[in-house]
Amino acid sequence: MRWAVGLLTCWVLLGASLVAAKPLPDLSAQAPQGVLVVPIHGTIDLGLAPYVRRALAAHPDAAVVILDVDTFGGRVDAAVRIRDALLSAGRPSIAFVHRRAISAGALISLAAEHIVVTSGATMGAATPVQLEGGDAKPVEEKMVSYMRSEMRATAEARGRSGDIAEAMVDADFEVPGLDEKGKLLTLTTDTALSSGIADAQFETLDALLAALGLSEAPRLDVAPTWAEQVARVLTDPTVSGLLMGLGTLGLLIELTHPGLIIPGVVGALSLGLFLGGHWVVELAGWEELILLLLGVFLLAAELLILPGFGLAGIGGLLSLAAALTLALIGLPLGVSWELGLITDALSVVVISTFVAAVLLLVAMRFLPQRRFARGLVLQTTLDAVVTPPASALLGALGVASTDLRPAGKALIDGRLVDVVSQLHFVERGASVQVVEVEGARVVVLERTSQPNHATEQEI
C-alpha cells in the first residue's frame, strides 16, 4: 500500500510539473537587438546589485536577459535588490544555472522568468546564516521568516511553487516526494525539472541561445566598472571595519592635536573611502554624508571652541554613529529594525569607535601635547628616591634627634633613622655611633668623649 501511495505522489508531482513548466520563448524575431548576459559568479556581495541594475538599464532593448548563475550565495540584501530589479525589468529573463544556485543564488534564479539548468546542477539550501570568525551561525527566526517570505513571493510571482521555494529556506517545511521534515530542500537537475522549478536543460549557453533562436544575436556583455570593482573590496566587512576605525582615530587625533595634518588627512581619506564604497553600492547617500559632516563639525566645535564635553560632543558622536550605521544597512529601515540588522550594524560601529578611542589614549603619550590632551595625560614627573640599605650605616656617626628611651630617632649621614640605644637612655642632641645593624634594627651607642657639634642639624 505504501508503494502505491508513493507512486501516486510521484504522478501528482509529475502532473504538476507539466502544468508549471513553461516553454522557452522563440525570440528569433528580436535577434538583432542582442542578448544581455550577466554573470552571477562567486560570492554575491554588495557590489553585484548595482552592477546588475546598471547592466539592465544600459540595454533596455535587449531581446532577453540571461543570468549565468554559478554561486554558493552571499548577502541577502544584495540578492533582494537584484531580485527586485529582475521582477521589474519588463523583458524576458532566463537564469542559466550553470552548476549551482545556492542560498541567495536561488532567490535570484527564482526571480527570472525562466530557469534552465545543466546536468549536475543544484539549487536551494537558502536558509540565511551569519558568519562569525569564519563559522556559519544560525540567525534569528525573524530573519528566516523574512527569507522564507521573499522566496515564496518570488516563486509565486513567476508562476512557480511557493511550497518548494519555502522548503529551500525552512527545514521544518516538507514537500512530499521531494524532501523530508528536518532537512533543507536542495533540488538537483532532475528534481528541478520534474517539480516545474526549471523549464529546460541545456549544457552550454550556445545551446540555450540556439533554442531561443538567438544563435546569431550579438552578445551584450557588460563589464564591471573600476568603481564597482573597488567598491566590492571596500564594502568587505573586514575592510570596511578597518576603514571605520582608522578614520575615527585619525579625526580624533587631529581634533585633539590641531596642526598635525597627517592624522586628519588619513582619517578623512579612510572615512571617504568607506562612505564612497558604500555610495557606489547604493548603501550610502546624501543623508549619510550630511550626518557624517555634521558629526565632525559638532565634535570639532566641542573640542576646539566649547569648554568641557556637552551637547555638541554628544550630538557629534550620535551623528557619526548614525551615518556609519545607516551605511552598513542594505534593507529598508523598517525591515532592518524588525530583523535586528540595525543593532548588528550599530555594534560594529561601537566596537570600531571604542578601539579608536583606546588607541587615541595610547597615542597621546607620544604626540605633542595640546590643551585637550593635557587634561587626559599626567604631566607631573615624579622623582624617584633611592634609599640605601640600613647595613650601610654600620660605624656611621650621627646625632640623636629625639630622646632615646631606648628607642627614638637619630640623624645619621643626613638620614632620619629609627634607632635603639645599646646601653642606656640617650638625651636629644647627644652624639651617637651605629654599632650594630640587624635587618631594619639599628643600634647606636652614645659617644660621650666627643663634644657635640651637630645640634644645629636637628629637625
C-alpha positions in Angstrom: 0.0 0.0 0.0 2.8 2.4 0.9 4.4 1.9 -2.5 1.1 2.8 -4.2 0.9 6.0 -2.2 4.5 6.9 -3.2 3.8 6.2 -6.8 0.6 8.3 -6.7 2.6 11.2 -5.1 5.2 11.0 -7.9 2.5 11.0 -10.6 0.9 14.1 -8.9 4.2 15.9 -8.9 4.9 14.9 -12.5 1.5 16.2 -13.5 2.1 19.5 -11.6 5.4 19.9 -13.3 3.9 19.5 -16.7 1.5 22.3 -15.9 4.1 24.5 -14.2 6.9 24.2 -16.7 6.9 27.0 -19.2 8.2 26.5 -22.8 11.1 28.8 -23.7 10.1 31.6 -26.0 11.1 31.9 -29.6 12.9 35.2 -29.8 14.4 34.9 -33.3 12.4 37.9 -34.5 14.2 40.0 -31.9 17.7 38.7 -32.6 19.2 42.0 -33.9 18.6 43.6 -30.5 21.1 41.3 -28.9 21.4 39.1 -25.8 22.4 40.6 -22.5 24.5 38.1 -20.5 25.0 39.0 -16.8 27.4 36.7 -14.8 26.3 35.8 -11.3 29.5 34.1 -10.2 31.3 33.7 -6.9 30.1 35.4 -3.7 27.0 37.6 -4.0 28.3 40.8 -2.4 27.1 44.4 -2.2 28.8 45.4 -5.4 26.9 42.9 -7.5 23.5 44.6 -7.1 24.3 48.0 -8.7 26.2 46.2 -11.4 23.1 44.1 -12.4 20.9 47.2 -12.2 23.3 49.2 -14.4 23.5 46.3 -16.9 19.7 46.2 -17.2 19.5 50.0 -17.6 22.3 50.1 -20.2 20.5 47.8 -22.6 16.7 48.3 -22.3 16.1 46.9 -25.8 17.9 43.5 -25.3 15.9 40.6 -26.6 16.5 38.6 -23.4 18.5 38.9 -20.2 20.4 35.7 -19.4 21.8 35.4 -15.9 24.8 33.0 -16.0 24.5 31.6 -12.4 27.2 29.7 -10.5 27.3 30.8 -6.9 27.2 29.4 -3.3 25.3 32.6 -2.3 26.2 35.7 -0.3 24.5 38.7 1.2 20.7 38.6 1.4 20.2 42.3 1.0 22.2 42.3 -2.3 20.2 39.3 -3.6 16.9 41.0 -2.7 17.8 44.1 -4.7 18.8 42.0 -7.7 15.5 40.1 -7.3 13.6 43.4 -7.3 15.4 44.6 -10.4 14.6 41.4 -12.3 10.9 41.4 -11.4 10.6 45.0 -12.7 12.8 44.6 -15.8 9.8 44.2 -18.1 11.6 41.9 -20.6 12.2 38.1 -20.9 14.8 36.9 -18.4 16.4 33.4 -18.0 18.5 32.1 -15.2 21.0 29.7 -16.6 22.1 27.7 -13.6 25.5 26.6 -14.7 26.3 24.1 -11.9 24.8 25.7 -8.8 22.4 28.4 -7.4 22.7 28.0 -3.7 21.2 30.3 -1.0 21.0 33.8 -2.3 21.6 32.5 -5.8 18.4 30.5 -5.5 16.4 33.7 -4.8 18.0 35.5 -7.8 17.2 32.5 -10.1 13.6 32.3 -9.0 13.2 36.0 -9.9 14.0 35.1 -13.6 11.0 34.4 -15.9 12.6 31.0 -16.9 15.2 28.7 -15.3 17.4 26.5 -17.3 19.8 24.0 -15.7 22.8 22.0 -16.8 23.5 18.4 -15.8 24.8 18.1 -12.3 23.2 21.4 -11.2 22.0 22.1 -7.7 19.6 24.8 -6.4 18.3 25.6 -3.0 19.6 25.5 0.6 18.6 29.1 1.1 18.3 29.5 4.8 20.2 32.6 6.0 23.3 32.2 8.2 25.6 34.6 9.9 29.4 34.3 9.6 31.3 34.8 12.8 35.0 34.1 12.7 34.7 32.1 9.5 32.0 29.8 11.0 28.3 29.8 9.9 26.0 30.6 12.8 22.1 30.3 12.7 20.2 33.5 12.6 17.1 34.5 14.5 13.7 33.2 13.4 12.7 36.6 12.2 15.4 36.6 9.5 14.4 33.0 8.5 10.8 34.1 8.3 11.7 37.1 6.1 13.8 35.0 3.7 11.0 32.4 3.6 8.5 35.0 2.6 10.8 36.5 -0.1 11.4 33.1 -1.6 7.7 32.2 -1.7 6.6 35.6 -3.1 9.3 35.5 -5.8 8.4 32.0 -6.9 4.7 32.7 -7.0 5.3 35.9 -8.9 6.8 33.8 -11.7 4.2 31.0 -11.5 6.3 28.5 -9.6 5.5 26.5 -6.5 5.8 28.6 -3.3 5.9 25.5 -1.2 9.1 24.3 -2.9 10.7 27.7 -2.6 9.8 27.9 1.1 11.2 24.4 1.8 14.6 25.7 0.5 14.6 28.0 3.5 12.8 26.2 6.3 13.9 22.7 7.2 10.6 22.2 9.0 8.6 22.7 5.8 8.1 19.4 4.0 7.3 18.9 0.3 6.1 15.2 -0.1 8.2 13.4 -2.6 11.0 16.0 -2.7 12.3 16.3 0.8 11.6 15.3 4.4 11.0 17.3 7.5 14.2 18.4 9.2 16.2 18.8 6.0 16.6 21.9 3.8 15.4 21.3 0.2 18.1 21.4 -2.5 17.0 20.5 -6.0 19.1 18.6 -8.4 18.8 18.8 -12.2 16.2 16.0 -12.3 14.1 17.2 -9.4 14.2 20.8 -10.6 12.8 19.7 -13.9 10.3 17.3 -12.5 8.9 19.8 -10.0 8.5 22.5 -12.5 11.0 24.9 -11.0 13.3 24.6 -14.0 11.9 24.8 -17.5 14.6 23.1 -19.6 18.1 21.6 -19.6 21.0 22.7 -21.8 24.7 22.1 -21.3 26.0 25.3 -22.8 25.0 28.9 -23.3 25.3 28.4 -27.0 22.8 25.5 -27.0 20.4 27.7 -25.0 20.7 30.6 -27.4 20.1 28.2 -30.3 16.9 27.0 -28.7 15.8 30.6 -28.3 16.5 31.4 -32.0 19.3 33.8 -31.0 22.4 31.9 -32.3 23.4 34.9 -34.4 22.4 37.6 -32.0 25.2 39.8 -30.6 26.3 39.3 -27.0 25.8 42.3 -24.9 28.3 41.6 -22.1 28.6 44.3 -19.5 32.0 44.6 -17.7 32.1 45.9 -14.2 33.5 49.4 -13.9 36.6 50.1 -11.9 34.5 51.9 -9.3 32.3 48.8 -8.9 35.3 46.6 -8.5 36.9 48.8 -5.9 33.6 49.2 -4.1 33.3 45.4 -3.8 36.6 45.4 -1.9 35.8 48.5 0.2 32.5 47.0 1.3 34.0 43.8 2.5 33.2 43.6 6.3 36.8 43.4 7.3 38.0 46.2 5.1 35.0 48.5 6.0 35.6 47.9 9.7 39.2 48.8 9.4 38.4 52.0 7.5 35.9 53.0 10.1 38.3 52.5 13.0 41.2 54.2 11.1 39.1 57.1 10.0 37.7 57.7 13.5 41.2 57.5 15.1 42.7 59.9 12.5 40.0 62.5 13.1 40.1 62.3 16.9 43.9 62.8 16.8 43.6 65.8 14.5 40.8 67.3 16.6 42.7 66.9 19.9 46.1 67.9 18.4 45.3 70.6 15.8 48.0 71.2 13.2 49.4 67.7 12.9 47.6 67.4 9.5 48.7 63.9 8.6 46.3 62.1 11.0 43.4 64.3 9.8 44.2 63.5 6.2 44.4 59.8 6.8 41.2 59.9 8.9 39.3 61.9 6.3 40.6 59.7 3.5 39.6 56.5 5.3 36.1 57.7 6.1 35.9 58.9 2.5 36.8 55.5 1.1 34.3 53.9 3.5 31.5 56.1 2.5 32.5 56.2 -1.2 32.5 52.4 -1.4 29.1 52.2 0.2 27.9 55.0 -2.0 28.8 53.1 -5.2 26.9 50.0 -4.0 23.9 52.3 -3.1 24.0 51.8 0.6 25.0 55.3 1.4 23.5 58.5 0.1 23.2 62.2 0.8 21.7 61.5 4.2 24.7 59.6 5.4 27.1 62.2 4.0 25.3 65.1 5.8 25.2 63.2 9.1 28.9 62.4 8.8 29.9 66.0 8.1 27.5 67.3 10.9 29.1 64.9 13.4 32.7 66.0 12.5 31.6 69.7 12.8 30.0 69.2 16.2 33.0 67.3 17.6 35.4 70.0 16.3 33.3 72.7 17.9 33.2 70.8 21.2 36.9 70.1 21.4 38.2 73.4 20.0 35.7 76.0 20.9 33.3 75.0 23.7 34.5 74.2 27.2 34.0 70.7 28.7 32.1 68.0 26.9 28.4 68.7 26.5 25.6 68.6 24.0 27.7 69.4 21.0 30.1 66.5 21.7 27.2 64.1 22.3 25.4 65.2 19.2 28.6 64.8 17.2 29.1 61.2 18.4 25.4 60.4 17.7 25.6 61.9 14.2 28.8 59.9 13.3 27.3 56.7 14.7 24.1 57.2 12.7 25.9 57.9 9.5 28.2 54.8 9.8 25.3 52.6 10.9 23.0 53.5 8.1 25.8 53.0 5.6 26.0 49.3 6.7 22.3 48.5 6.2 21.1 47.3 2.8 17.4 46.6 3.5 14.7 49.2 4.3 14.8 50.6 7.8 11.6 49.0 8.9 12.7 45.6 7.8 16.2 46.1 9.1 14.8 47.1 12.5 12.5 44.1 12.7 15.3 41.7 11.7 17.8 43.2 14.2 20.1 44.4 11.4 20.3 47.9 12.8 21.5 46.6 16.2 24.1 44.4 14.4 25.4 47.4 12.4 25.5 49.7 15.4 27.5 47.1 17.3 30.1 47.1 14.6 30.3 50.9 14.7 30.6 51.0 18.5 33.4 48.4 18.6 35.3 50.3 15.9 34.9 53.6 17.8 35.9 52.1 21.1 39.1 50.6 19.6 39.8 54.0 18.1 39.4 55.7 21.4 41.7 53.3 23.2 44.4 53.8 20.5 43.9 57.6 20.9 44.7 57.4 24.6 47.8 55.4 23.8 48.9 57.7 21.1 48.6 60.8 23.3 51.7 59.7 25.3 53.8 60.1 22.1 52.2 63.1 20.5 52.8 66.8 21.1 50.6 67.9 24.0 47.7 70.3 23.3 45.1 71.8 25.6 42.7 68.9 25.3 45.4 66.2 25.7 46.9 67.8 28.8 43.6 67.1 30.6 44.0 63.4 29.9 47.7 62.7 30.3 49.7 63.1 33.6 52.1 66.0 33.2 54.0 65.8 36.6 57.3 63.9 36.7 57.9 62.1 40.0 61.5 62.0 41.2 62.4 58.5 42.5 64.1 58.4 45.9 66.6 55.6 46.3 67.2 54.7 49.9 70.5 52.8 50.7 70.2 49.7 52.9 70.4 50.0 56.7 73.6 47.9 56.7 75.4 50.8 55.1 75.1 52.8 58.3 77.3 50.5 60.4 80.0 52.6 62.0 78.4 55.9 60.9 78.2 58.9 63.3 75.1 60.9 64.0 73.1 63.0 66.4 70.0 61.9 68.4 67.1 63.8 67.1 64.9 62.7 70.0 65.4 61.2 73.4 66.3 57.5 73.0 64.3 55.7 75.8 65.8 53.3 74.4 64.1 53.8 71.0 63.9 57.0 69.1 65.2 58.8 66.1 68.7 59.9 65.1 70.1 61.9 62.2 72.8 59.7 60.6 74.5 60.6 57.3 71.7 63.0 56.5 69.0 60.4 57.1 66.5 60.4 59.9 66.6 56.8 61.1 64.7 54.8 63.8 67.3 53.6 66.3 67.7 51.9 69.6 70.2 52.8 72.3 72.5 49.9 73.3 73.2 50.6 77.0 71.2 53.4 78.5 68.9 56.3 77.7 70.3 59.0 75.4 69.2 62.6 75.5 68.3 64.5 72.5 71.3 66.2 70.8 73.8 63.6 72.0 76.4 62.3 69.6 75.9 58.6 68.7 77.5 56.0 66.6 76.0 52.9 64.9 77.4 49.8 66.4 75.1 47.1 65.2 72.6 46.7 62.3 70.3 43.7 62.3 67.7 43.8 59.5 65.9 47.1 60.0 67.0 47.4 63.6 69.8 50.0 64.1 71.6 50.0 67.4 73.6 53.1 68.5 76.0 53.9 71.3 76.4 57.4 72.8 79.8 59.0 72.3 80.4 60.9 75.5 84.1 61.6 74.9 83.4 63.9 71.9 81.9 67.4 72.0 78.5 67.8 70.4 78.7 70.0 67.3 75.7 68.5 65.5 72.9 70.1 67.4 72.2 72.6 64.5 71.2 69.6 62.3 68.2 68.8 64.5 64.9 68.5 62.8 
